[in-house]
Amino acid sequence: MFIDFEGMNPTDAYHTLTQTVIPRPVAWVLSENPQGDYNLAPFSFFTPITSNPPLLMFSVGRKPTDNAFKDTRVNIEERRDFVVHIAHRELAGAMTETSRTLPHGESELANLGLELTELEGSRLPRLKDCHVALACELYDIKEIGAAPQSLVFGRIKGVYVSDDAVHHDDKNRLKVDGAKIDPLGRLGGSEYVTFGDVLKIPRPS
């Protein structure tokens, strides 16, 4: 079956893309509200893009209620620092709940009781129960498309990884155990995928 995007409406294109570009990592982004508390929201159009400088990118749509910029974009543009978490299966329900649209400045953390702790290299905290947290600062924001979408580019200042997921190989290179991270991957609709089998296939020399 060939699905032709020519002339397809944006909603159908979105649903087709989210069910075929799978699985996608989810950026669970913590940013600072104007009052000094924190916003938390998930975004699955997300990826690292360069290593020099170390950058990541995630795409932010607009609020469905009034087409205004989402709090995450506003907060990052105004205060620059943010933290990207990688959630695992025990946090799937909480992560999904933070996708709910709230009034500007209202904190998702207050509603869910998620615990924060200090993140080295960042003035912002991280979620205590996440196995991975990337300390970021705003690099750039680009608007693209007819909607438009905001592409937020973050410079990664450092990354926290749970101690029990990190070791060094026989060449003393850092090795992160994906099974210990147990990351959630986004599929289409309300579906996620959890960590499964690992295929180890050497790259050609």
N, C-alpha and C positions, 0 to 999 in steps of 0.2 A: 504493500500500500504506500503510495506516494502522497504526502500531505503538502499541498501547494500553499505557500504563505502569501502569494500575490493576491491582494484584495481581501485577505483575511482580517477580521476585526481584531483589535488589540487584546480583548479578553480571551478569544479563542487561541490567539497566538501564544499568550501567556500560559494557558492551560496545556497547550501542546508542548511548549518548551520545558515546563516544569515536570512533565511526565516522561520526557525523552532524554534530557540532559541530567542523568542520574547516576549515582547519588551525588548530591551537592553538600559540601560542608556548610555549617550554619555559623555565622558570626553573631554571637550573643553579646550585644554592644552596650556597655555601661558608659553613660555620659552624665555630665553635671547639669542639673536644673538651675534656673536663676536664683532660687532660694538656698542653694548649697546642698540640697539632697540630690538623689540620683534617679535617672531614667534608665530603663533596661528594656531592650527590644531585640528580637531575632531577625536576621536577614540572610537569605540563602542564595542570593546572587552575589557571591563572595569568593575571593581567591587571593593568594599572594601573587605578586606580579613581577617584582624584581628583587635581586639580592644586593645590588650596589647602585643606589642606596636600598636598604631593605624596606620594601613597600608592600602594602596590601590594598585591596580595593573592595568596597561593597556598594551596592546600588540601593538607593532609598527612594521609594515612591512618595506620593502625597497622601494626606489624610482623605479617606473616602467621604467624610462628612462635609468638608468645606473646601477641599482641594488645596489646603494650606500645606506648607512644608511640615514634615514630621519633626517631633521634638528632637530626635537624634541628630538630624542635620542641623537644626537651629542651635542646639547646645554645642556641637562640635565647632561650628562656624564661629560662635561667639567666645568659647572658652578653650578650644583647640585640643585639649587632652581628652583621650578616651581609652577604654580598655575593651579588647575583643576576647571573649571567652569561647572555649570549645566545650559544649555540654556533653554529658554522658547520659545513659538510659535512665538512671534514677532521677534526673532533672528534666526529663522530657515533658512532663505535665506542667511544671513551673515555667519552662522555657516557652511552651506554646501559649500559656496564659498571658505571658508578657507581650504577645502580639496584639492584645486587646487595645483599641483606641481609647485613650483617656484624655481628659482636659489637660491643656498645656501646663506643665509644671507639676502634675500629680505623679507621685512616685509609685512604680510597680513594686518596688521592694517592700514598701510599707504594707501593701496588701498581701504579700506572699510570705513575709517573715524570713526572707533569705539573709543569711549572715555574711557580713563583709569582713575583710581583714586587709592589712597593709600589703601593698604591692611594691616591692623594691624597684626603684627606677621610675616611679610614677607618683605624682601628688594625689592621684585617685586610688581608691581601694580596688580590690578584686573580690569576686564571689569566693567565699572560703571553700565551698564544696566542689568547685570546678578543678579539673586536673590540669588545664592549660589556660593561661591568661596572657595576652600580648599587650604590653604597655605601648600606646601609640600617641602620636601627635599629628595634627592636621598637616598634610603636605599640600593638598589642593582639593577643590571641588569643581567638577564640571557638570553642566547640565546637557543632557542629550536626549534626542527623541521628541516626538510631538507632545508628550504628556506634560512636562518632561520628567525624566528620572534624574536624580542627583547621584553622580558617581563620586563617592568620598574616597580619597586616596590618603592613607595613613602611613606615616613613617614609623616603623617598628623600632622602639628604643630598647626593648628587651622582652624576654618571654619567661614566665614562670611555668615550670613543669613539675608535677608531683614527684617527690624524691623516689618513690617506689617504681616509677615508670622510666627512670633514667639509669643507664649504665654505659660503660665504654667497651668497645670491641677490642679484638686482639691487636689492632693498630692504634689503640687509644683514641679512637674517634667516638664522638658522642652518639649514642644509640637510644632512641625513644621507643619504648615498647607500646605499639599501637593497641594491643589487647588490654593493657593496663589503662590506657586513656579511654578506651571504649566509646569512641565518638559517635554521635548521632549523625546520620546522613539524611538529607531531605529528599523525598520523592515527590509525587504529585498529590494534590488534595490534602487530606489529613494523614498521609502516610509518611513514616520515617523508616529508616533501616538502621539496625545496630551492627556492631562490629562482627564480622564473620571470619571465614577462613583466610589465611594469608598465603598467597602464591608467591614463591620466591623464584624469579626467572632472571638469571644474569644478563646484564646489558651486553651487547656486542662490543668487542674491543676495537 
